[in-house]
Amino acid sequence: MLNRYSEVFNALLLLADLAVIALSWGAAYWLRFHVFEAAEMQEAERILAGLAIAAPVAIWNFGVRGLYTTQRTGSPIHEASAIAAALGITLVLLLAADALLRLHLSRLMLALFLGISITSVCVMRLTGRAWLRFLRRRGYNLRWVLVVGSGEAGRRAVASMHGHPEAGLRVFGVLGQSVPGGSIEGVPILGGYEALGSVLSAQPADEVVVALPQVDTGRLDKILSDLDSELVTVRLVPDLFHILTLGNAVREIDGLSVIDLRASPLVGWAALQKRVFDVLVAGGALLLLSPLLIFLALAVRLGSGSPVFYRQRRMGLDGRIFRCIKFRTMQVGAESGSGPVWAVEGDPRRTRMGSWLRRANLDELPQLWNVLRGDMSLVGPRPERPVFIEQFRHEVPGYMLRHKVRAGLTGWAQVHGWRGNTSLRQRVEHDIYYIRNWSFALDLRILLMTAWRGRRNAY
């Protein structure tokens, strides 16, 4: 859930960075030509062209240096040095563009811009960081954490998180071998390891930190298996000499090393990049395809009556339920006798128009609206109905990991033919491969594969 909030925050942060960079550029221009030495002012076209280069290059450098990745425990000094490095590289690239395009921008103005922008962006971000810490200390923007392990590793995990309330991490309970009724660092022990499922049902968590003592490491497989059916981020406080070969992301919380096991890669800059692409493409496609959508809507209406659209409950990011919109391809009340079932090849419930729409994959075009709304993405695991998910989450290991990213119109599993009434395990394996190996290039590849060969088993 908080991953979606971090996307909004990072989008606002990007807009704030753009505004500060533009204001810094204007301030540098004013100082150069109105305060320091008298000089003939340069044409407005050249000044605006320089800003049009500087602003996107600076934002790109910020993204490359991880300045749009949510870091609740990051160092302000590290952030300031990253800002300075990013803007320094921006100036170098701007000088290269100036030489290539012959803008003849004032060197004094560019030097002033570098100093003003570094100072302004750092002050703005430090102010924002202080404001967030103020809110978190008062109970807002929190992540609720359950610690599994009541030994020394568990105690250190609780102490580290509670020692930094500005990070917004709140431990509400600990599970372990100690007698229930006790506490660790003021946090109640809620039960043994076997109580994991019941505790998460009674008190939803955003994160589970597994910090097992050496004597209980044999329980790790069972604990991770129990977490397969839960929508939580799982972090491990490891024995680094044995665990680092896993190759997962390692971070520190006040000197405490933890490894991300089931955290989504699509946060921060990556999530923002993907979301902007989704909005631009989905919005443009809806405009360009509006005549086709109107024609198809009329064809469905004339061919099989109302309703034209079919809205079905699906599960998306973080387990959120949304209404997936499609052109209606089945007879009205198609599941009234059978209950929820998957469509099969040659399904007798389809309308004549519906059969053609499904073969051509045109019945799903209205889902571009779901993409624009943020319910879905252009690329990702296909969303499933909650009634089936309740069955699959206990039968297929890792099934719920599909919901760590937005559901997609198309996906890695779909372009390989794993959709509809096909192997569920193969579909999940392909979805998890996509999540673990996500990149913008992979999204483009999947979209091209979809356009080139369509999505097989569409019926």
Helices and strands as residue ranges (DSSP letters): H 2-30, I 31-35, H 44-64, H 76-101, H 107-137, E 143-148, H 152-162, G 165-167, E 169-175, E 183-184, E 187-191, G 193-195, H 196-202, E 207-210, G 214-219, H 220-227, E 233-236, H 240-243, G 244-246, E 250-253, E 256-260, H 269-288, H 290-304, E 309-315, G 317-319, E 321-327, H 352-359, H 367-373, E 376-379, H 386-395, G 399-404, E 407-410, H 412-415, H 424-436, H 440-453
